[in-house]
Every structure is written in C-alpha cells, then in structure tokens.
Amino acid sequence: MAHDYDPTRPETFDSPYGEYAALRAGCPVAHSDSWGGFWALTRHEDVAMAAADWQTFVTSRQNVIPKVAFTGRRPPLHLDPPEHTPYRRALAPLLTERKVARLEPVIRTICRDLLVPMIAAGGGDIVADYSAHMPIAVFAHWMNLPADAVAELTRVGQRYNIAVQSNDIDATKESSLLLYDMARDIVADRKANPMPVDEDATSALLATRVDGAPLPEEMIVGTIRQVLVVGIIAPSVIIGSIAVHLGRDRALQDQLRADRSLVPAAIEEFLRLYTPYRGFARTAVEDVTVRGQIIPKDDPIALVYASANRDETVFEDADSFRLDRPNMKESLAFGRGPHMCVGAALARLELQVALDALLSAPPFALAGEPRQTRFPEIGALWVPVRFEDAVG
C-alpha cells in the first residue's frame, strides 16, 4: 500500500497547507503508514460526504488520528447515532446562542485580566499567556466549577495537550486519567448537590432518561471528560493562529481595530482559514471507493477539515483572507452531520470576544517564528508577540 505522505515530519506554521494543496491536486485520497496506517481525505466534497454519512463512516471505532482514547468511551463523539443522541440533547440547550450570551461579560473580564500583565511586560506568548487560559476559565464558568477546580483543570489540561502534541503515550494516558478523575469528582458533586438542568451540564446529563432509565454514570463521566478537552484545546490553537495572521498583516489588524463590527465576519473567515482540526477520524463499515481509491473496511480515515476548508474548487483564492466570502456557509470549521460541533455558539463567542480584547490592546507584531501543533490539531502552539508602546 502506498505511503503517500508522512504527517510526523517537522513542520512550520505554513508548511502543512502546501502539502495539503499538493495532495488535493495529485492524491486527494492519501495513505500514510504513520500511527499504524490510515487514510486521509483532503478534498472538501469527500470530507463533507464522510462526515454526513454516519451509517457508512462511523466514529465509534476511532475518532481521532493518532488514536489517543485509552481510557474509555466519551460521548457524544465516541458514539454513533442513535446512541449519541441523548448526550447531545442534554448539552444542546445549554449551548444555544441565547444561553451562552450570558457569558459574554465573564469572557471579557477573563480576556482583559489575562492581557493586562502581557501588555505591562511589552509582550509574551499569545498561547501560553492568553489563549490557553481563556477557554479553561470560560468552561469552568459554564460548568459551574469552583476556583480550585479551575486551577487544577488549567494544570492538567495543558499537561494533556503537551503530551498529545509530543506523542508521549505514557504522559497522555496519565494526564487523561487525571482528567477522568476530575470528571468523576464533578459528577459526584452534582449527585450530592444537583443544580437546575437548564443551568448545569452535569445535572442535565444526570437527569436524562432513555426509556425510563438514567444514562450510565461512566458514560456521563466520559461526556464531561470529552467536553473538558474539546472545549479547551481548539480555541487555544485558533486564537494563536489568528495572532500569527494579524502579526504578519498589520493592515488587516488596523482595519479590524478601527471597525470592530467586522470582528464576527473576520472570525468566520479565520475559522475557515485556520480550522484547528485535521485528525478527526471515521471508520468505514464496508469497503468504500472514493475518487477511484478503494479504502478497506475497518481502516481508519482522517477527515482533514483544515485541507477541505482550503479547497480551491470551493473557495476562490482559498489561501487568502477575505471578509466578504459569499459561500461562507460551505465552511466545515465545525464539522458536518450528526457530530457537528454542539458547542459552536460558545466557540464563536469566545473567539469574537478574545479577538476584540486583543484589538483593544496596543498594536502587536510577531517577536519570533510561531511553533506548530501536531495531529490531530493544526495551528499555533507558541506565538511570541511584542506590543508597541501605547503612546507610540
């Protein structure tokens, strides 16, 4: 079987996009021997098809590449319909635009407080000092966690992310188990001290009934564990990528700073341009043929959203930033089909507020080359910036 590309070789911030463009043109259904072997769909049409066809391409066998789930099943991502549906139904009412809007002042305070010391120091790392902390603090408020749990989640969440990015299997397992311990503590506390189901995710999951029976407690723990990580890493990565782009494009930075009404549209284009995932996976339940290539049953398949969203057959001048794309609805930034991101409204709000806060700081420039994440994410892991003097 052909080894079409090596996803483990060193990358710069920009290099994956050139490789994906070459694969889309010459080998859109690519195979790699890395991590036990997997296929990669790189064209928009194919990624959208596989994401929507949940009967053929299931997520219950392997959901990311490389495989990092060692410690149990985590709904809703690890389940296929209809098993995943009760978990999404419990979470969805707490993640509507109207529901998450109440968090906007909280997010603004968090962002401002994180930027103050960076501005005073004249710069810092946008990821380590800003974007890695913001989504953890926001999720802690959304999940009604106490302050000590926020500190522990920050520590363990960052440790988990570093372990995954470093392909450190032992550290990944260890930090994942710690996240499970945190999730169990949250569930135990809500069982002892329940909250209204329209205000608390854990209480909503505990109150859910399927044919009169409660959801299995270990699956509720798995859901909380999944929410903790997905809601932390992706926003951190994409905010870093946005900072890289604006650090390189001072004209756009000045334009957005002068007209904040453009921020929501800018976020949509940044989400397309810097979609933070390239390793969400599916497994075909039978042999399938995509663009003439046979993918055998049970082989893992990466849906490379980051490549699909730069497909030049769908998005004109796909590698460029445009505020006025007429077909933005084609963006796959939040997925497609039954596993489309249930937290999209909260993610958009976080990103809009985080960018607005960053634009309220003095103009900034890159102070060094950004470092790139590895599978399953794509984007900035380290972004050194320096702020201009507030009066100069």
FISEKE-629133 format. One line per 2 residues: number of its first residue (from 1); for each residue x, y, z of N, C-alpha, C. Coordinates in pm, whole numbers. Example, Ala and Ser with C-alpha at 12.3 -4.5 7.8 and 13.67 -1.06 7.14 Angstrom:
BEGIN
1	1319/-569/780/1230/-450/780/1320/-330/780; 1285/-225/708/1367/-106/714/1290/3/787
***
This chain:
BEGIN
1	84/-119/0/0/0/0/88/124/0; 56/222/-81/140/340/-96/149/420/32
3	267/475/57/288/568/168/298/707/105; 184/775/97/175/898/18/231/1021/88
5	229/1022/221/287/1136/291/316/1098/436; 402/1177/498/446/1150/635/401/1264/726
7	295/1244/805/246/1351/892/331/1375/1016; 435/1294/1035/517/1308/1156/642/1394/1133
9	669/1430/1009/792/1505/986/776/1649/1035; 887/1716/1065/879/1852/1121/803/1947/1028
11	730/2039/1090/650/2135/1014/679/2276/1063; 655/2373/976/645/2512/1015/497/2547/1027
13	467/2670/1065/327/2711/1075/255/2699/940; 327/2725/831/264/2731/699/276/2602/618
15	374/2519/648/407/2409/558/295/2306/536; 210/2275/636/107/2174/609/12/2213/496
17	-14/2343/483/-113/2386/384/-61/2364/242; 69/2380/222/127/2349/91/120/2201/61
19	146/2119/163/139/1975/143/-3/1931/113; -101/1988/184/-240/1951/158/-285/1995/19
21	-236/2111/-28/-270/2155/-163/-216/2056/-266; -95/2006/-242/-38/1909/-335/-116/1777/-331
23	-159/1735/-213/-239/1613/-203/-374/1631/-271; -439/1745/-250/-569/1768/-315/-556/1758/-467
25	-445/1809/-519/-426/1811/-664/-385/1674/-719; -298/1603/-647/-243/1482/-704/-279/1352/-635
27	-321/1360/-509/-351/1237/-433/-455/1271/-326; -577/1305/-367/-676/1356/-271/-721/1254/-168
29	-705/1125/-198/-731/1019/-101/-596/955/-71; -532/1005/34/-392/968/59/-382/863/168
31	-273/785/163/-248/686/266/-115/715/334; -112/695/466/12/709/541/32/585/627
33	158/545/642/191/432/728/204/472/875; 200/602/903/220/650/1039/109/604/1132
35	142/585/1258/46/551/1363/-37/428/1328; 27/329/1271/-42/206/1237/-109/207/1103
37	-101/321/1031/-160/331/899/-298/394/901; -322/488/811/-455/550/799/-467/616/663
39	-591/645/625/-622/719/503/-655/863/541; -636/954/446/-668/1095/469/-749/1148/351
41	-867/1199/380/-949/1267/280/-917/1415/287; -877/1475/174/-831/1613/175/-920/1709/97
43	-1012/1657/14/-1099/1743/-65/-1228/1772/11; -1280/1891/-9/-1400/1937/61/-1517/1842/40
45	-1541/1805/-84/-1656/1719/-116/-1648/1586/-42; -1530/1529/-35/-1513/1398/27/-1524/1405/179
47	-1465/1508/237/-1474/1525/382/-1619/1548/424; -1689/1635/352/-1829/1663/384/-1914/1537/369
49	-1887/1459/264/-1962/1336/242/-1943/1237/357; -1819/1213/396/-1792/1115/501/-1846/1162/636
51	-1839/1292/661/-1889/1344/789/-2040/1330/799; -2108/1345/687/-2254/1338/688/-2307/1195/683
53	-2232/1103/618/-2279/965/600/-2238/881/721; -2311/899/831/-2273/831/956/-2305/682/953
55	-2393/640/861/-2420/496/853/-2302/419/797; -2228/480/704/-2114/414/640/-1983/443/713
57	-1966/569/754/-1842/612/818/-1871/639/966; -1836/544/1051/-1873/552/1192/-1760/617/1272
59	-1796/675/1384/-1698/739/1472/-1672/658/1598; -1747/550/1617/-1740/473/1742/-1616/384/1751
61	-1547/362/1642/-1429/274/1646/-1299/352/1667; -1286/464/1597/-1172/553/1619/-1215/692/1577
63	-1195/788/1664/-1250/922/1638/-1145/1029/1614; -1018/1002/1645/-911/1094/1610/-789/1013/1565
65	-703/1079/1489/-575/1022/1448/-465/1121/1488; -363/1073/1563/-345/937/1612/-443/904/1723
67	-465/776/1746/-560/733/1847/-508/767/1985; -588/844/2061/-544/885/2195/-644/844/2303
69	-750/777/2265/-851/735/2364/-812/599/2421; -750/601/2538/-705/477/2601/-793/437/2719
71	-876/527/2765/-932/511/2898/-1085/509/2903; -1150/477/2792/-1295/465/2798/-1363/543/2687
73	-1492/522/2672/-1570/586/2567/-1624/719/2619; -1618/820/2530/-1655/955/2570/-1762/1010/2476
75	-1889/999/2515/-1996/1055/2432/-1986/1208/2430; -2048/1273/2330/-2116/1209/2217/-2024/1168/2102
77	-1897/1218/2100/-1809/1193/1986/-1782/1045/1965; -1772/967/2072/-1732/827/2058/-1848/734/2026
79	-1968/787/2012/-2085/705/1983/-2146/746/1850; -2210/652/1784/-2283/681/1661/-2431/701/1695
81	-2505/770/1605/-2649/777/1624/-2708/636/1619; -2814/607/1695/-2885/700/1785/-2829/701/1928
83	-2724/620/1955/-2673/611/2093/-2620/745/2142; -2565/826/2051/-2506/952/2096/-2609/1060/2123
85	-2731/1041/2071/-2830/1149/2072/-2870/1198/2211; -2894/1111/2310/-2933/1162/2442/-2829/1255/2505
87	-2704/1230/2477/-2597/1313/2534/-2597/1451/2469; -2613/1455/2339/-2622/1585/2269/-2746/1661/2311
89	-2857/1590/2326/-2981/1658/2366/-2970/1720/2504; -2893/1656/2592/-2874/1712/2726/-2789/1838/2722
91	-2688/1840/2635/-2595/1952/2630/-2645/2068/2543; -2715/2037/2434/-2750/2139/2335/-2827/2258/2392
93	-2928/2240/2480/-3000/2357/2530/-2912/2452/2612; -2801/2402/2664/-2710/2486/2742/-2606/2555/2655
95	-2611/2527/2524/-2510/2581/2433/-2571/2659/2317; -2695/2703/2333/-2757/2787/2230/-2695/2927/2235
97	-2711/3003/2126/-2660/3140/2124/-2717/3221/2240; -2846/3206/2264/-2910/3282/2370/-2854/3243/2507
99	-2829/3115/2527/-2783/3069/2658/-2640/3112/2685; -2554/3100/2584/-2413/3134/2608/-2390/3285/2611
101	-2485/3363/2558/-2466/3508/2555/-2446/3565/2695; -2501/3498/2797/-2486/3549/2934/-2341/3544/2980
103	-2259/3467/2911/-2118/3455/2949/-2031/3566/2890; -2087/3648/2801/-2004/3748/2734/-1930/3840/2832
105	-1997/3899/2933/-1921/3983/3026/-1815/3907/3103; -1842/3780/3133/-1743/3697/3202/-1621/3677/3113
107	-1645/3646/2986/-1535/3624/2892/-1453/3751/2875; -1521/3866/2866/-1450/3993/2850/-1359/4020/2970
109	-1407/3992/3089/-1326/4013/3208/-1205/3920/3208; -1228/3794/3173/-1118/3697/3167/-1012/3743/3068
111	-1054/3782/2948/-958/3824/2845/-881/3948/2888; -951/4045/2943/-885/4168/2988/-781/4138/3095
113	-819/4057/3193/-728/4026/3303/-605/3950/3256; -620/3866/3153/-505/3792/3100/-412/3882/3020
115	-468/3984/2953/-386/4071/2869/-311/4177/2948; -365/4217/3063/-302/4326/3140/-155/4299/3168
117	-119/4184/3226/24/4161/3253/108/4148/3127; 50/4096/3019/124/4086/2893/157/4225/2839
119	58/4312/2842/81/4449/2793/184/4520/2879; 174/4502/3010/271/4565/3102/412/4516/3076
121	424/4389/3035/556/4331/3008/604/4363/2867; 518/4421/2786/555/4456/2649/539/4343/2551
123	488/4229/2597/468/4116/2508/459/3986/2584; 467/3876/2511/458/3744/2571/418/3643/2467
125	375/3528/2513/330/3420/2425/178/3420/2423; 121/3450/2309/-25/3458/2298/-92/3329/2342
127	-29/3215/2316/-89/3087/2353/-73/3061/2502; 50/3054/2549/75/3017/2689/19/3120/2787
129	23/3249/2749/-18/3354/2842/-163/3397/2825; -224/3362/2712/-358/3414/2683/-455/3304/2642
131	-435/3248/2523/-539/3160/2469/-549/3026/2539; -442/2979/2604/-450/2852/2676/-532/2864/2804
133	-536/2983/2860/-607/3003/2987/-753/3042/2967; -781/3123/2865/-915/3178/2847/-1023/3071/2836
135	-1011/2973/2745/-1120/2876/2732/-1139/2790/2855; -1032/2763/2930/-1045/2686/3053/-1129/2763/3154
137	-1099/2891/3169/-1175/2973/3264/-1321/2987/3220; -1344/3001/3090/-1481/3013/3039/-1558/2885/3064
139	-1497/2771/3031/-1564/2644/3052/-1592/2619/3199; -1502/2663/3284/-1524/2647/3427/-1650/2721/3472
141	-1670/2841/3417/-1793/2915/3449/-1915/2845/3390; -1902/2798/3265/-2015/2731/3202/-2054/2605/3279
143	-1954/2536/3334/-1980/2411/3406/-1997/2433/3557; -1994/2558/3599/-2017/2592/3740/-1914/2527/3833
145	-1786/2535/3793/-1680/2475/3873/-1625/2576/3973; -1580/2529/4090/-1517/2617/4189/-1377/2657/4146
147	-1321/2759/4211/-1192/2815/4171/-1080/2712/4176; -1079/2626/4278/-970/2529/4287/-975/2428/4172
149	-1095/2397/4126/-1108/2306/4011/-1058/2372/3884; -1077/2503/3871/-1027/2575/3754/-875/2566/3748
151	-810/2588/3860/-664/2583/3865/-614/2444/3828; -680/2340/3880/-638/2204/3850/-664/2170/3704
153	-777/2215/3650/-808/2189/3510/-706/2259/3420; -666/2379/3456/-565/2450/3378/-435/2371/3375
155	-393/2323/3491/-266/2249/3500/-273/2118/3421; -377/2039/3444/-387/1908/3380/-417/1922/3231
157	-502/2018/3195/-535/2038/3054/-414/2073/2970; -330/2163/3021/-209/2199/2948/-113/2080/2941
159	-104/2005/3049/-18/1888/3051/-64/1785/2947; -194/1764/2939/-251/1671/2841/-220/1717/2699
161	-238/1845/2673/-214/1898/2539/-68/1880/2498; 24/1912/2589/166/1895/2559/199/1749/2532
163	140/1659/2611/166/1516/2594/118/1468/2458; -2/1510/2418/-55/1470/2288/31/1526/2176
165	67/1654/2186/147/1717/2083/286/1654/2072; 337/1604/2183/470/1543/2185/466/1394/2151
167	345/1341/2128/326/1198/2104/385/1115/2218; 370/1167/2340/417/1099/2461/302/1013/2513
169	302/886/2477/189/798/2508/169/784/2659; 277/764/2733/264/745/2877/208/870/2945
171	260/987/2908/211/1111/2968/67/1140/2925; 32/1103/2801/-106/1120/2756/-202/1037/2840
173	-166/910/2863/-251/823/2945/-263/877/3087; -150/920/3144/-151/967/3282/-237/1092/3298
175	-221/1190/3208/-299/1312/3219/-445/1288/3184; -472/1194/3092/-610/1161/3059/-681/1100/3180
177	-611/1015/3254/-669/957/3375/-698/1064/3479; -611/1164/3488/-636/1274/3582/-761/1354/3541
179	-779/1372/3411/-899/1441/3364/-1025/1359/3395; -1013/1227/3384/-1125/1142/3423/-1155/1156/3571
181	-1051/1164/3653/-1072/1183/3797/-1147/1314/3824; -1109/1418/3752/-1179/1546/3767/-1325/1532/3727
183	-1350/1464/3615/-1488/1446/3569/-1570/1367/3671; -1510/1264/3730/-1582/1186/3832/-1614/1272/3954
185	-1522/1358/3992/-1547/1447/4106/-1663/1541/4077; -1668/1591/3954/-1778/1681/3916/-1911/1608/3922
187	-1916/1485/3868/-2039/1407/3869/-2081/1375/4012; -1986/1336/4095/-2018/1304/4235/-2075/1426/4308
189	-2017/1541/4281/-2065/1663/4347/-2207/1697/4302; -2235/1682/4171/-2369/1715/4123/-2473/1614/4173
191	-2433/1491/4193/-2526/1394/4250/-2563/1433/4393; -2465/1485/4464/-2490/1526/4603/-2554/1664/4610
193	-2522/1748/4512/-2572/1886/4512/-2623/1922/4373; -2737/1867/4336/-2787/1892/4199/-2821/2038/4176
195	-2805/2080/4049/-2839/2215/4007/-2951/2206/3904; -3018/2318/3874/-3122/2316/3770/-3066/2266/3638
197	-3142/2182/3569/-3093/2119/3446/-3076/2221/3334; -3141/2337/3344/-3125/2439/3241/-3009/2534/3272
199	-2932/2501/3376/-2818/2584/3413/-2688/2506/3425; -2695/2373/3423/-2575/2295/3452/-2571/2169/3366
201	-2460/2150/3294/-2448/2037/3202/-2449/1903/3274; -2376/1892/3382/-2369/1764/3453/-2504/1726/3511
203	-2573/1822/3568/-2707/1795/3622/-2803/1754/3512; -2790/1816/3394/-2876/1780/3281/-2850/1637/3236
205	-2725/1596/3231/-2692/1459/3193/-2743/1359/3296; -2730/1393/3424/-2777/1303/3530/-2929/1290/3529
207	-2998/1392/3483/-3144/1389/3481/-3201/1325/3355; -3119/1302/3254/-3166/1245/3128/-3210/1099/3147
209	-3319/1066/3082/-3370/930/3086/-3391/878/2945; -3356/752/2923/-3380/684/2796/-3463/560/2826
211	-3586/559/2776/-3680/452/2809/-3694/435/2960; -3694/547/3031/-3713/547/3175/-3589/522/3258
213	-3478/490/3192/-3353/458/3265/-3254/572/3254; -3176/597/3361/-3074/702/3353/-2959/660/3263
215	-2885/759/3217/-2764/729/3140/-2662/661/3229; -2582/568/3176/-2478/504/3259/-2383/609/3316
217	-2355/598/3445/-2274/701/3508/-2136/713/3445; -2075/601/3409/-1941/609/3349/-1945/679/3214
219	-2058/669/3143/-2070/740/3016/-2091/890/3040; -2158/925/3148/-2170/1067/3184/-2032/1122/3218
221	-1955/1045/3294/-1818/1085/3325/-1739/1105/3196; -1754/1013/3101/-1684/1023/2974/-1726/1148/2896
223	-1853/1184/2902/-1901/1304/2834/-1837/1428/2893; -1834/1437/3026/-1773/1552/3092/-1624/1558/3057
225	-1559/1443/3056/-1417/1437/3020/-1397/1487/2877; -1485/1449/2785/-1474/1493/2646/-1493/1643/2634
227	-1593/1694/2703/-1623/1837/2698/-1505/1918/2751; -1443/1869/2858/-1332/1942/2918/-1220/1966/2818
229	-1187/1864/2738/-1072/1875/2650/-1106/1946/2519; -1217/1907/2454/-1250/1967/2326/-1272/2117/2340
231	-1332/2157/2452/-1358/2299/2473/-1238/2379/2513; -1125/2312/2538/-1004/2381/2582/-906/2399/2468
233	-877/2292/2395/-764/2293/2303/-793/2370/2174; -908/2346/2111/-935/2410/1982/-934/2562/1989
235	-1004/2626/2086/-998/2773/2092/-857/2825/2116; -781/2754/2198/-644/2797/2225/-561/2799/2098
237	-573/2695/2017/-495/2683/1894/-535/2789/1793; -666/2809/1774/-707/2902/1667/-679/3047/1706
239	-689/3082/1832/-653/3218/1872/-505/3244/1845; -423/3142/1871/-282/3155/1836/-262/3177/1687
241	-336/3104/1605/-325/3119/1459/-371/3257/1414; -478/3307/1475/-526/3441/1442/-418/3545/1474
243	-352/3528/1588/-247/3621/1627/-131/3618/1528; -98/3498/1478/7/3488/1377/-32/3567/1252
245	-154/3546/1207/-201/3614/1086/-198/3765/1103; -252/3814/1214/-258/3959/1236/-120/4016/1264
247	-32/3937/1323/105/3983/1344/179/4002/1214; 139/3926/1112/200/3938/980/130/4040/893
249	4/4069/920/-78/4156/834/-122/4277/915; -37/4376/923/-68/4494/1005/-187/4572/947
251	-202/4572/815/-314/4645/755/-447/4586/801; -459/4453/802/-582/4391/849/-601/4416/998
253	-492/4405/1074/-500/4433/1218/-554/4573/1242; -505/4671/1167/-551/4810/1184/-696/4825/1139
255	-732/4756/1030/-870/4764/981/-968/4712/1085; -939/4598/1144/-1028/4540/1244/-1028/4623/1372
257	-914/4680/1406/-907/4763/1526/-993/4889/1508; -997/4940/1386/-1073/5063/1359/-1223/5037/1346
259	-1261/4916/1308/-1403/4885/1287/-1435/4748/1349; -1475/4748/1475/-1500/4623/1546/-1623/4549/1495
261	-1707/4617/1417/-1823/4547/1362/-1782/4438/1264; -1657/4443/1219/-1607/4342/1126/-1560/4215/1197
263	-1551/4217/1328/-1494/4104/1402/-1571/3974/1379; -1706/3972/1387/-1775/3844/1364/-1745/3782/1228
265	-1745/3864/1122/-1714/3812/989/-1569/3766/982; -1481/3840/1047/-1340/3802/1048/-1321/3666/1115
267	-1392/3643/1224/-1382/3514/1293/-1426/3400/1203; -1533/3419/1127/-1578/3312/1037/-1470/3279/933
269	-1405/3383/880/-1300/3357/782/-1176/3298/847; -1143/3341/968/-1031/3280/1039/-1060/3132/1069
271	-1184/3101/1104/-1221/2962/1129/-1205/2877/1004; -1239/2934/889/-1218/2860/764/-1069/2845/735
273	-997/2955/746/-857/2958/706/-769/2878/801; -804/2879/929/-721/2812/1030/-804/2711/1110
275	-886/2635/1041/-963/2528/1105/-870/2444/1191; -897/2430/1321/-795/2374/1410/-784/2222/1413
277	-860/2153/1326/-855/2006/1330/-821/1948/1193; -736/1848/1194/-703/1772/1074/-706/1623/1100
279	-739/1582/1220/-731/1440/1251/-857/1376/1304; -972/1443/1295/-1095/1373/1331/-1112/1253/1237
281	-1152/1140/1294/-1147/1016/1216/-1284/949/1206; -1297/869/1102/-1409/780/1083/-1354/643/1041
283	-1439/541/1049/-1403/408/1002/-1517/356/915; -1486/312/795/-1589/260/706/-1631/120/750
285	-1760/95/751/-1812/-36/795/-1810/-138/682; -1772/-93/563/-1757/-182/448/-1652/-119/356
287	-1601/-197/263/-1508/-139/165/-1579/-25/91; -1510/87/77/-1567/202/6/-1469/249/-100
289	-1521/312/-203/-1438/368/-309/-1459/518/-313; -1351/592/-296/-1355/738/-300/-1257/784/-406
291	-1307/852/-509/-1224/900/-622/-1140/787/-682; -1203/669/-693/-1137/556/-756/-1046/477/-664
293	-1026/525/-541/-939/456/-447/-1024/370/-353; -992/243/-344/-1062/154/-251/-1002/171/-112
295	-1088/202/-15/-1049/208/126/-1109/86/193; -1025/-4/242/-1079/-127/301/-1160/-102/429
297	-1257/-187/449/-1334/-188/571/-1241/-192/693; -1277/-114/794/-1208/-110/924/-1079/-29/924
299	-1036/27/810/-919/114/810/-959/253/862; -879/313/951/-911/448/998/-893/551/887
301	-979/652/890/-980/756/787/-981/892/855; -881/975/826/-878/1112/878/-959/1203/787
303	-1049/1280/848/-1120/1384/774/-1041/1513/796; -966/1553/696/-874/1666/713/-950/1796/686
305	-1024/1841/787/-1103/1964/775/-1017/2082/735; -894/2087/788/-806/2200/758/-770/2207/611
307	-765/2093/544/-742/2091/400/-871/2121/324; -981/2060/368/-1109/2079/299/-1149/2226/294
309	-1120/2299/400/-1160/2440/404/-1070/2531/323; -964/2473/263/-881/2550/170/-889/2491/29
311	-993/2415/4/-1011/2352/-127/-1044/2461/-230; -953/2478/-326/-968/2583/-426/-1084/2562/-520
313	-1140/2442/-525/-1258/2418/-608/-1386/2467/-541; -1378/2501/-413/-1493/2550/-338/-1476/2697/-300
315	-1356/2733/-256/-1330/2869/-208/-1230/2938/-301; -1274/3044/-365/-1187/3120/-454/-1070/3179/-374
317	-950/3170/-432/-830/3223/-366/-827/3175/-221; -833/3042/-207/-864/2980/-78/-761/3005/30
319	-636/3035/-6/-534/3058/95/-530/3201/145; -615/3287/89/-618/3428/128/-732/3456/225
321	-714/3560/306/-817/3604/399/-911/3700/327; -1040/3671/329/-1141/3758/270/-1258/3773/366
323	-1294/3896/392/-1406/3921/482/-1542/3896/418; -1547/3897/286/-1676/3900/217/-1701/3776/133
325	-1658/3659/180/-1681/3539/101/-1831/3511/89; -1882/3496/-33/-2026/3475/-49/-2072/3335/-11
327	-1979/3239/-4/-2018/3099/23/-1962/3050/157; -1958/3139/256/-1902/3100/386/-1978/2984/448
329	-2103/2966/409/-2182/2855/463/-2122/2719/427; -2033/2716/329/-1969/2590/291/-1854/2552/385
331	-1818/2642/474/-1708/2613/567/-1742/2491/653; -1641/2407/673/-1657/2287/755/-1588/2304/891
333	-1569/2428/934/-1493/2454/1056/-1551/2381/1177; -1683/2367/1182/-1746/2298/1295/-1799/2161/1255
335	-1750/2107/1143/-1790/1975/1101/-1916/1976/1019; -1972/1858/1004/-2093/1838/923/-2160/1712/973
337	-2291/1705/963/-2361/1584/1000/-2391/1575/1150; -2421/1454/1200/-2468/1438/1337/-2364/1472/1443
339	-2237/1479/1404/-2133/1515/1500/-2085/1658/1483; -2163/1739/1413/-2130/1881/1402/-2118/1939/1543
341	-2020/2025/1564/-1987/2072/1699/-2107/2132/1771; -2143/2071/1883/-2258/2118/1960/-2225/2249/2032
343	-2098/2279/2050/-2057/2400/2120/-2019/2515/2029; -2065/2514/1904/-2024/2615/1807/-2057/2757/1853
345	-2173/2777/1913/-2211/2913/1954/-2118/2966/2062; -2082/2881/2157/-1989/2923/2262/-1851/2949/2203
347	-1806/2864/2112/-1675/2884/2049/-1670/3017/1975; -1774/3046/1898/-1777/3173/1825/-1772/3292/1921
349	-1848/3284/2028/-1850/3394/2125/-1711/3411/2187; -1650/3303/2228/-1516/3310/2286/-1418/3376/2190
351	-1420/3332/2065/-1325/3384/1967/-1350/3531/1936; -1477/3569/1924/-1509/3708/1897/-1463/3799/2011
353	-1491/3759/2133/-1452/3841/2248/-1300/3843/2262; -1237/3728/2244/-1091/3722/2257/-1023/3810/2153
355	-1073/3809/2029/-1014/3894/1926/-1041/4041/1955; -1162/4073/1995/-1196/4212/2027/-1106/4265/2139
357	-1083/4182/2241/-996/4223/2352/-853/4244/2304; -806/4155/2217/-670/4168/2164/-656/4295/2081
359	-762/4332/2010/-760/4454/1930/-769/4579/2017; -812/4563/2140/-816/4676/2234/-679/4703/2296
361	-589/4605/2284/-452/4622/2331/-373/4703/2227; -253/4748/2261/-171/4818/2162/-143/4727/2042
363	-114/4785/1926/-78/4703/1810/38/4610/1843; 39/4494/1780/141/4396/1812/203/4339/1685
365	323/4285/1702/394/4219/1594/453/4090/1647; 484/3998/1556/547/3873/1597/689/3902/1646
367	726/3835/1754/860/3851/1811/946/3728/1785; 903/3642/1698/975/3519/1666/886/3431/1581
369	942/3322/1531/865/3231/1448/770/3148/1536; 643/3139/1498/550/3055/1575/586/2907/1562
371	546/2831/1661/563/2686/1655/429/2622/1626; 436/2511/1555/316/2446/1502/273/2329/1590
373	142/2306/1598/89/2189/1665/107/2066/1575; 80/1950/1632/83/1826/1557/-58/1767/1553
375	-73/1658/1478/-201/1586/1476/-249/1559/1618; -380/1568/1644/-490/1589/1550/-521/1735/1523
377	-458/1829/1600/-484/1971/1576/-392/2025/1467; -421/2146/1423/-332/2221/1334/-346/2367/1370
379	-233/2434/1382/-233/2574/1419/-116/2608/1508; -127/2719/1577/-15/2771/1654/-13/2716/1796
381	102/2667/1835/123/2618/1971/202/2719/2055; 278/2807/1987/361/2907/2054/369/3028/1964
383	327/3145/2013/323/3268/1932/381/3383/2013; 511/3411/2001/568/3524/2073/532/3656/2005
385	483/3752/2082/449/3883/2026/509/3992/2114; 523/4108/2053/561/4227/2130/458/4336/2100
387	417/4404/2203/322/4514/2189/397/4644/2170; 346/4728/2082/402/4860/2067/370/4944/2190
389	453/5045/2214/425/5135/2325/289/5200/2304; 210/5204/2410/72/5254/2400/65/5395/2344
391	170/5474/2361/165/5613/2312/244/5627/2182; 305/5520/2137/385/5529/2014/339/5434/1916
***
